[in-house]
């Protein structure tokens, strides 16, 4: 009743080699053969260009109108809101570890969320942040934080066919999800980059309808199904299996709502991000081709690439369905 929307973001980011570079510096022996060092350096340079990292974020959105009412029972004020959010975090984490099968869930702090936002706008900044975090462990005077004032882009332009931010361009497209659902891993071709330096990201959002709205929609659908069956019986028209299945689906949905389940209207948005030194239009076509190879139909978000980028890349709960974010 409190959560308004759940967003699952996956970012496939080109590996910058920051962690491996630190590991090599810590474990390299200067007394080793020169040829071995040259081979390791060549492997590090080659594998960094071909490797990618996957970053997964889960965001749940609680409107202030819902949170304010519930927080009064938990003490009110900021502390009451924090207690309610912590309870919701526990419920979401239990579902992620149980039904979804995730082995580890780490809730981001404010500095960590700022880093995730900054690397969303500028993927190339991550290597410097990782090096600063490693240096901060040795020298506490090193500033490894990303201020929220600097978590956004240094410059951004909303163009017709793409979104320009910092030294990068992005193209976003929404996909129509199948009614019967998709198998696990169906979005994998969409998240597979075609060249080094290319980043793919995707968000699958589950906006939760209010209970009264869901009940009204379910009642209307069930009434339409009953009316259709009655008209066919009166006209002595044989009912097809497809019609019976649709009517049974409507009644099953009403039973689920009566048992406490929620109704959602999921949607998905995919984004490709590349440096400004390459043609973004070519990578936009490749994104459309990847979506079609995965079995979905793409719709380019022209004139709205900025909101599509914010929804599918930045884990701040920005949505395409809510009027205000």
N, C-alpha and C positions, 0 to 999 in steps of 0.2 A: 504493500500500500504506500510505502514511502518512496521507493526507487522509481524514478520516472523513465530512465533509459539505461541500457547496458551497451557499452561499446567495446569491441575487441579489435585491437589494432596490431598488425604484424608488419614490420619494416625489414626488408632484405637489403642490407647496407653493404657496400663494398668494404672489404677488410682493409683497414689502414695499417695493419702490422704493428700497432703501438704496443700491445701486450707482449707479442713475441719479441719485439725489439728490446723491451725491458728484460725479458727472460734471458735473452742472449747476452746482454751486458752483465747480468748477475752471474751467469754460469760459464761464461767463456774463460778458457785458460790461455793465458798469453804464452805459455810454454808449449802449446800444441803446434803441430805442423802448419806451415803457412798455406799449403794446398787445401787442408781441411777447412781452414777459415774462409778461404776463397769460395769453396764449394758451398759452405753454409750461407755465406752472404748472397751468392747467386740464387740459391734455393729460396731464401727469405724474400728477395726481390721478385722472383718469378711467382711464388705462391701467393704473395700479398696481392698481386694484380688479378689472380684468378679466383681468390677466395672471397666468400661473402659471410656476413654474420646476420643472424635473425634476432630481431628484438620484438618481443610481444608485450603489449600493454592492455590492461583491463581497466576500464573507467566506468563507474556507476554515478549517475546524476540524481541528486535529491533536490527538488525545488525548495526554495525558502518557505513557501507557503505550507508545504508538508512538514518541513523540519521544525518550523516555529511551533506548530501545534504539539508535536511529539516531544520537543525539548522541554516543555513546561512540566511534563511528568518526570523528567530526569534532572530537575533543578533549575532549568531555565538558563538564559544567557549563553555565553560561549562554551562554558563547561557542559551544559546540558546538550548543546548541539554536538559537541565532541563525543560525549558518551553514546548518543544515538548513532553517530557515524561509525564509531568503533564497533558497535553491535552489528551494524550492517556489513562492515568489513569482515567480521567473523563469519557471517552467514554466506557472503560471496566466496570467501576463501574455502569454506567447507565444501561448497559446490564445485569449486575449481579442483580441489584435491580429490574429491570423491567421484562425481559423475564425469568430469572432464579428464581426470587422470593426470593433472599436473603434479610434479614432484616437489616443486618449490615455488612459493609465492612471497614476493618481497614488496611491501607497500612503500612507495616512494616518499621521501621527506621533501620539504620545500626546495632545498638546494638540488636534490637529485631530479626533481621534476623540472627545475629550471634548466638543468643540463639536457634533459630529454627534449625540451622545447627548443633549445638553442641548436642542438644537433639535428633537429627536424628541419629547421630553416637552413642550416649550413652544415651539411654532413662532414665537410673537410675540417671543421673545428674540433672534432672529437679527439684526434691524435694529440693536439696541444693540451686538451683538458686532462687526458689520461696521464701524460707526462707530468703535468702540474700536480695531480693527485699523488703520483709516486714520489715526487720531490717533497710534497707536504709531509709525508710520513717521516722523512729524514730531517727536514728543516721546517719547523712550525711557522716560520715567517713567510713561507711561500703561500701566496693566495691562490687557492684552487677552486674557489667558488665562482659561480656565474650569477651576478646580480640579476634580479628580475627585470630591471631596467634595460639589461643587455640580452635578455633571453629571446627577444624577437629579432626580426631582420633589421639590418642597418639601412636597407632601402628595399622598397617593393613597388611593383607596377602591375596593375590589373589590366591585362591585354585581352583581346577578343578570343584568341585561340590558345593562350597559355597564361600562366602566372609567373612573374619574374620576381625573385627574391634574392638579395645579396648577389653572389656570382653564379646563381643557379636558375634554371627554368623548370617548371613543372606543368604537366598536363594531367587532368583528372577525368575519369569516366565512371559513370554508374552502370551497374549491371542489374539485369532482371533475374531475381532468384527464382528457381523452379518452385511450383506449388507443392510438389511432393518432397521437397528437400533435396539436398545433394549429399553425396557420399563424402566421407572423411578424405581430405587431400584433393578435392576437386579444384580448389583454388591454387594449387601448387604451380601450374604453368603460368599463372598471372604474376606470381611472386618471383619468377626465375628471370634474372637480368640477362640481356642478350650481349652486353659488352661490359668491359671493365669501366668503372666509374659511374655506372648506372645504378640508381636505387629504385626499387619497387616497394610500394606500400599498399596496404588494403585494410579497410575497416568493414566489419560486419556489425551493424547496429540493430538493437532490439528495443525500439520505443514501446513502452508499456502503456496501453490505454487505461484510462480510469475505469473503475468497475462499473459505474453507471453507463458510460459510453459503450463498454463491451457488452453489457447486458442488453442495451437497446439494439445494437447491431445484431447480436445473436437472436433476439426475439424477432426482428424484422426478417432475418434470413430463414428462421424456422417457420414463420408465418407464410413466407413465399413458397417454401418447400411443401408445406401442407396444402396450400391453395393449388399448387401445380398438380399434386397427386389427386386431389379431389376433382379437378377439371378433367384429368385424364380418365379417371374412373367413370365420371358421368358421361363423357364422350365415348366410352368403351375403347379407348386407345391403349394399346399394350405398352406398359411401362418398360423402358429399356434399362439395361443393367447400369449404364452410365448415370441415368437419372436417379436410380435407387441408391447408387453409391454416393452421389452428391447430397441427397436428402439425409442419408445416414451420417455423412460427415458433418452436416449442419447440426443434427441432433446430438452427435457425440461432442461437438464443441460446446453446446449448451450444457451438457452433463459435466464437462470439465470445469466450466465456469461456476456451476453450482457447487462443485467440490472445492472451490477456492483457488483454482488456477487462474492465470492472467492471460489476456489476449495481447499479442504483439503484431506489429506490421514491419518485419525486418527489411532492411535494404543494405546494399553494399556499394562502396566507392573505392576505386583503385586509382593510384597516382604513380606516375613515373617522374623522376627527378634526375636531371643531367646538368653538367656544367654549361655555361653560356658559350663555351668554345665549340660546341657541337650543335647541330640542327635539332631543335626540339620537335619540329614537325615530324621528322623521321622516326623518332622514338615514340611519339604519340601514335603513329601508325603501327609500330611494333606492339605497343600496348593493346591496341584494338585487335591485332592479329592473335596475340596471346589469349585474350579474353574469348575470342571465337574458338580457338583451339581447345580451350577448357570446356566448351559446350554452352557458353552464355552469349547473350547479345549485349554489346556495349552501346552506351549513349554518352557522347562527348559533352561535358559540362561547359560549353562555350558561354562566355560572359559570366560564368560563376566558378571559374577555376580556383579563385581564392578561397571560397567557402569549402569547395571540395578538397583542397589541399589541407585546410585547417582541420577538417573532419577526419581525414584518412591518415594524417601524418602527426599532428600535434595532439598528445594525449591530455587534452583539457576539457573533454566532454562537449565540444562544439558539435551541433547536430543540424541536419537538414530538415528536421520535422518541427522543431520548436520555433516559435515565433521570435523568442528572445533567448540569447545564449549568455 
